[in-house]
Amino acid sequence: MNQLMTKEELNDFLEKEFPQVNKNFEILKVSDKNFSMLMHISSEHLRPGATVSGPTMFLLADVTFYLATLSIIGPKSLTVTTNCSINFLRKPNEKNLISEARILKLGKTLSVGDVLIYSEDIDEPVAHASLTYSIPKD
């Protein structure tokens, strides 16, 4: 798998196509084997009990795998989630979240992989998501 989009191109794409959530994210690493992001956590992402909400972690997993896939296939904005299963493993703290994506299989029509989510200052993952994306025909 070769990288087609750079960190800068992905940031521009996210800003143009998803300005409503762009401010929450920072791409940390982009390569054909490693893709990671940081999500800035604020009070809007918290639920009672001083923890990050499940929908917030789902959003991070979804955006991370979407951009990891696009980094390899190019800016195909109609690439869509067809499946996501997420396991919440432990309580995150109120700090930023870090995600690491892994593409397990990339075909002509599907991208399959997973995302681990970490809370800053916690060594073990707080969530694990398995995702499948449908890639549109050219």
Secondary structure, 3 states (H helix, E strand, C coil): CCCCCCHHHHHHHHHHHCCCCHHHEEEEEECCCCEEEEECCCHHHEECCCEECHHHHHHHHHHHHHHHHHHHHCCCCCCEEEEEEEEECCCCCCCCEEEEEEEEEECCCEEEEEEEEEECCCCCCCEEEEEEEECCCC
